[in-house]
Amino acid sequence: MRILNGAARRLAPALLAAAMALSLAGCGDKNPLDPKNPVSLTVWHYYNGSQQAAFDELVEEFNDTTGRELGIYVQGYSQGSVSDLETAVRDAIEGKVGADEMPDIFSSYADTAYEMERAGVLANLSGYLDREDLERYVDSYIEEGRIAADGSLRIFPTAKSTEIMMLNKTDWDAFAQATGASLDSLATMEGVAETAKAYYEWTDSLTPDTPGDGKAFYGRDALANYFIIGMQQLGVEIFHVENGEMTLNTPKDELRRLWENYYVPMVKGYFGAYGSFRSDDVKTGDILAYTGSTTSAMYFPDQVELEEGSHSIDYVVMPAPVFEGGRHYAVQQGAGMVVSKSDERHEYAAVEFLKWFTRPENNLRFGCVSGYLPVLKEAGSVEKLDQAIEEQGLTVAPKTYDCLSAVFSGMGDMTLYTNKSFENGSAARKVLEYQLADQAAADRAAVAEAVAGGVSLEDAAADYVSGAAFEKWYGVFCTALNDAANQ
């Protein structure tokens, strides 16, 4: 602080500014903990399997080191799925009979956290993190967590993900050798759709006695991301949120491009969705490639299992396709951690644990198992990943390593995006996730039945993929989305 000319009348405003800065720092400048009287924290999350094991291992290490020094003891509990976790938290807030008490920390996506913030149960984390702390984290991750009306931080970024494309290279090579197909064509959604058509026709030609039995090439998880990121790539923010108010943007031309490059290939059988996740569909040989979360890399199969036998496959990790001529946006996703509003000691202790968990060496250790991206700027590089692996002697699955490396290498060419939270955001996202997908599945079944009855694919699909069909869908879709967002 500098006082010009020693003017006494200027001293009061300067002191006021300093006081405000200290209030923003909150108890970040003082430690209310006592190692002789440790604080016990409960953490609810949705990690399972290897992810849960990795998280539990880190919690144990924290308790034995930094936690012991500070006087913090953490216990983690998996609530099962994301849906199970959200239900458990809501039950705790409402005090339902048999519900557990609110945890001190719990995993939460932004839409759910926004709901909890409006219920008044989340701690303000801005008071426990100074400017230097915040600047170490990826800017967009911090901004995603500023869901309070005053812009203060409510979601602590702990592990993030984006989307990639994974491909069964072994069976692709046979297709490419026969047709001249190139991996370069998969850089755009239009290229994926064209390649999928060629793959369907090629596989159909392998069984000339059974016309119309071509196979799907591509699928994708999280269709809501397809809408949100696809529209963003085309220059449209479908959910524009400002000052807590959401404006819905559904221009017809851009949505026509999304419809033509997902619904149309789905109805014609060029794209597919059969199991719970598209990695399941790769395993059963129903598709060759998919777009999914970085966390899905560990589930990409090592072999394809068919009725007539199985065969091993190799893989390729590629950037998620972008619309032709579009800007290179990629989804920013993954739950953060929120802290329940309680008292200074518990809130301070919770933030100290989360700061420890997101240290580069710890966050990368978790990411090497889970496929999640670290949240500190300094940790997001192949060099840091390799350093963590070497220094900690980590064993990393090749697919997870290749996935993380590909994302780190491509960060400079992409912009991560997630829409800001708004009331009824979860309901609106469900429309994006299911409305078109459900219609495509039903219409594909009708087309497949017609083809099995001897109708050509083009004739069977004609009414479903016409301009009139789009207009009808567009009206239904916009009405459903508007109703969900404004219910």
Secondary structure, 3 states (H helix, E strand, C coil): CCCHHHCHHHHHHHHHHHHHHHHHHHHHHCCCCCCCCCEEEEEEECCCHHHHHHHHHHHHHHHHCHHHHHCEEEEEEECCCHHHHHHHHHHHHHCCCCCCCCCCEEEECHHHHHHHHHCCCECCHHHHCCHHHHHCECHHHHHHCCCCCCCCCCEECCCEECEEEEEEHHHHHHHHHHHCCCHHHHHEHHHHHHHHHHHHHHHHHCCCCCCCCCCCCEEECCHHHHHHHHHHHCCCCCEEEECCEEEECCCHHHHHHHHHCCHHHHHHCCECCCCCCHHHHHHCCCCCEEEEEHHHHHHCCCEEEECCEEEECCEEEEECCECCCCCCEEECECCEEEEECCCHHHHHHHHHHHHHHCCHHHHHHHHHHHCCECCEHHHCCHHHHHHHHHHHCCCCCHHHHHHHHHHHHHHHHCEEECCCCCCCHHHHHHHHHHHHHHHHHHHHHHHHHHHHCCCCHHHHHCCCCCHHHHHHHHHHHHHHHHHHHCC
